[in-house]
Amino acid sequence: MASKGLYLLLLFTCTIVHAQVKDSFVLIPKGEYIIGKKGFLRNPRRKVKLEAFHIAIYETTNRQFYAFIKATDYKTDAEKRHDALIFVPGLDEFQWKEDSTAYWRYPNGISRGGIEDKMDHPVTSISYADIQAYCKWAGVRLPTLEEWEVACRAGTRTDFFFGSDDNLIGKYANIWHGRDHLQADSSDGYMYTSPVGSFAPNPLGLYDMYGNVFEFCSGKVDANEKSTLAHARGGSWWCSSHACHFFTSYDIGRVNIHASFSNQGFRVAK
């Protein structure tokens, strides 16, 4: 009986520690930083000044988003609009399938199962608007485009925080390794998302800065952009060297603020 009680106590303690780790942040000091890429019009090489900020070590998980839903009974855009876009092997490059049953609980549609055994995977099939609601509830915010890049680069100026050879990406990111998307690719252990922190971190100890899911950021690339446009960075599990090569430190994606994809997620800052 005593040993059973000790086991439960240890289990409870480990659960608390696990939760604390998943909520950890890294401090990025105030300073001047070099971001962008020379000759890249959407994000040219330049110097930026930033105030100190904290950024989450991990992408926001299904477990964390569930706590928000449970506390607020919030309904996501995908639940209201029934227009989430998912991927299934066999689709042509850059082709996605609309699934009216897909939303954060069933990110690839009800027929492909839910998140019951994926609570430590990043939450997906949510929109930029949904994320704003989560951040308000949680008392956090999205990193700006510049903050995200500074955190991702960790002081480097190469295309990737590990250098310039994208053949090394598999050590650091959950991406698509197939030449196309006609056949399923689980060569790195995952076809869709992976649990946060499954791959090696960047020099600052931040995980999944590349791959796994696109991470929404606040801010604009162009001052004249429409307010219905949002940006995301870092690439996703769908991205490959042959298509959507966005798992870099400099590239910037864009999407409508109400669009929901099964490869879109976020990490928070404060």
N, C-alpha and C positions, 0 to 999 in steps of 0.2 A: 504493500500500500504506500509505504514511504517512497519507494523508488518510482512509483507511478506519479506521485505528487511532485517529486523532483523533476521528472520528465516534463510534466505540464508546465512547471515553473520555467524550465529552460526553454521550452517551446514558446512560451509567452514572451520571455526576454528576447529571444532571437527575433520574434516577430516585431517587437518594438525597435530593435536595432536595425532590422531590415527596412522598416518604414522610415527611420531617421536617415539612413543612407540614401534612400530614393528621393528624399526631400533636400539633399545637400546642395549647396551652392559654392561656386568659386568666385573670389573677388578679383575683378579686373581693375587695376589702379587707374587713377586719373592720369592723363598724359596725352602726348601726341603719337599718332600711329600712322603707318603707311598701309593703305588698302588699295584694292583694285588691281587692274592688269594693264600694262602699257598697250595702247592701241585698241583696247576693248571699250567701245563707245558707251555701252550700257553701264559700265563700271570702270572708268579710266583710273590709272595709277594716280594717287593723290595722297596728301597728308590731311588727317582729321584730328581734331581735339575732342576728347571725351572726358566727361566727369566719371568718377569711380562708380562702378555698378557691380551687382552680383548676377551671375547667370547659373541656371540649374545644370548640374552635372549630367542629368539624364533627361531624355524627352518625357513629356507628360504621359502617364500610363493610363490604361483602361481603369485600373483600380482608383487612381486619383480622380478621373473624370466621373466615375460612378459615384464617388462621394459627393461630388457637386450635384449630380442629378438627384440623388437620394435626398439631399438637403433642400433642393429648390423645385423639384419636379419640372425642370426646364425641358422644353421640347426643341430639339435641334432642327436646323433647316431641312435636313434630309428626311426627318419624320414628318414635317409639314408639307414639303414640296414633292416628296417621293421621286426625286431625280438624281440620287447619288449615282456616281459612275464607278464601275468596278472593272477589274481585269480578269479574264479567264484565258488560259493558254489556247493558242490557235488564232487569236486576233492579229491582224496586220499591225505593223509598227505604228505607234501613236494612236491606235484605235482603242476606244474604251466602250464598255457596254452599260447602258442605263438599266438599273435594277430598282424597281419601286419598293422592294423590301429591304434594301440596304440602308443601314444607319449605324451609329457607333456600336450598338450591341451586336449587330450582324454586319460587319464591315464589308463582307463580300456577298451579302445577300443571305436570307434565311436558309436557303437550300444548302449552303456551304458551311453552316454551323455558326455558333456564336463565340463569345469571348470567355466562356466559363473557365477554360484552361489557359487563357492568355491574358490574365489580369496584369502581368508585368510587361506586356507588349505595349508599344505606344498606341494611344487612342487615334483612330482614323475615321474616315467618312464623316468628318465634321467640317464646318465652314469657318472662315475668318470671323464671321459674325458670332458664331457659337463660341469661339475662343475668347472673344472680347467679353462675353457674358461670364465665362469661367474665370477669367482673370479678375474681373470686378468682384466676384464672390470670394475668390481665394486671396485677394489683397496683393496680387502680383501684376505683372504686365508682360507684354512681348518685348524681346530685345529689338532695338532699331536695326535697320539693315547694316549700319556701320558697326554697332556693338557686336552683332552676331559675327561679322567677319573678323573683327579684332580678336574675339574669343576663339574663333575657329583657327585662325592663323597662328596664334600663340607665339607671336614674334617672328614668324617666317615670312618670306616674300615670294616663295615659289608657288606654283599652281596648287599644290597640295601641302599640308603641313608636314608631310613626310618627304617632300622633294618634288621632282617633276616627272617621275615615272609612274603612270597610272596602272602599270602591271602589278604594283604593290598594294592596290586598293583593297584587295580581298582580306588583308590582315586587319583593316580598320573599318570596313563597312559591309553591310548587308546590301549587295546590289545584284543585278541580273547578269550572270556570266555567259548566258547563251548568245549565239550570234544573232538570233532573232527571237521573237516571242511566240513562234508557232508551236514550240514544244515547251513543256514545263521545265523550269530550271531550279533544282534544289541542291545544286552542287556544293553550296556553302552551308547546307543544313536547313535552309529556309526558302520557300518559294515566295511567301508574302513577308510579313513583318517578323522580326525576331525579338526576344525579350531585350529590353534596354540593357546596355552594358555587356552585350555578348561578344563584342569585338574590341580590339585594342583602342585605348583612348588617345587623344592628342597630347602634346607635351604639358598641357595644363590639367590633365586628368578629366577632360570632357569626353563623354562617350557619344558615338553615333552622330558626330557632326557631319559626316558624309553618310549617305545611304539610309537604310531603314525607312524613314519617312521624310518628305519635304517639311521644313520647319518654317511656319509663317513668321514674318517679322513686321514691325510697324515702319512707317516711312514711305517715301516715294522715290522713284528713280528720276522722274521728270516732274517738275513743279506743276505742270499743266495736266497731269494725269487726272482721269475721272475718279470721283470718290468711290465708285463701284469696283475699283481695281485694288487687289492686294498682291503682296509679293511673298515668295517663299524661297528658301535656300537649302543647299546641301545635298540635293538629290534624294533618291528613294530606292526601295527594293526593286522597283521596276526599271530604274535607269541602268544602262549598260554602256560599254565603250563604243558600241555601234549605234545606239539610239539614246537620246536624252542624256548626254554626257554632262550632267549638272552636278556631279559629286566633286566639286572643286571649291576652292576658297573664294573664288571671285564671281562665279556665275549667279544670276538672279532670275528666278521664274516669276510668272504672273498668272493670276486667275481671278475670276469674279469673286467678290466677298461672300456670296451665298452659295458658291459651288462646293460640292462635297465629293472628294475622291478617296478611294481606299489606300492611297499612298500619301495622303496629306496629314500632317500632325503639327506638333509644336513643342517647344521648351520655353520656360518662363524666365523672366529676369525681375530684378527689383533694385 
